[in-house]
Amino acid sequence: MIETLLYGCKIDQPDHMEEILYQCKGYTNKEELMQKGKDWAKINGYDRLRLREINLSQKTDFIEAITI
């Protein structure tokens, strides 16, 4: 099972204050999601967006999660 997450930070907030802005089950069109996310973020005061796909059927590698 794949989860797709879009993260972002409010403008002027430190990186560790990142929030999940969008979540969906399965794969999605990354380019379209990122473009829509940028449009939404601009209006709502967010920046520093990133996408992440997580496979929940595999064991989590926490070292990878903190080094991204």
N, C-alpha and C positions, 0 to 999 in steps of 0.2 A: 504494500500500500504506500503510495507516494503522496506527500503533502507539499504543496507549493506555497511559500511564504514571501511576502513583500515587507521588508523592514524599512523604517525611516526614522530620522531624528528631527525634532523641532529645531528651527533656526535658532542659533545661539545657545543650544544645549550641548553638553559634552557627548562624545560618542557612546558612552556607557548608558545613556538615557534612551537608547534605541527602542522603538515600539514596533509591534506587528501592525501593519496597516491593512493587510489583506491576506486571507488564508483560503485555500481551496484544496479539495481532495483531488488527486490525480495531476496529470501534466496539463500545462496550459501554454499558450503562445507567449513565450517570454518577451519578445519584442513588443507585442501589443500591450501586454500587462505593464511593462516598464514605461511605455509611452503614456498610457492612461494614468499610471501612478505618478509620473512627473507632472502631468497636467493637474491632477488632484492636489499633489503636494505643493505646487506653486500657489494655488488658491488658498490652501489651508495652513501655510506657514511651516512646511516640512522641507528638508533637504537630505542629502546623503542617503539615497535609496539603494537598496541591494535586494536581489532575489536569491532564494535558496530553495532547493528541492531536497526533501528529506525522505529517505526510504525507511518507513517504520517497521518493515519486516526484517530489517538487519539490525544487528547490535550497534549501538551508538558509539562513535569514536569521539570522545569528549576532547581529546587533544586537538583534533581537527576543528572542532567547534570553537575553541578559544583562540586559535591562531589565524582565523580568517579575518 
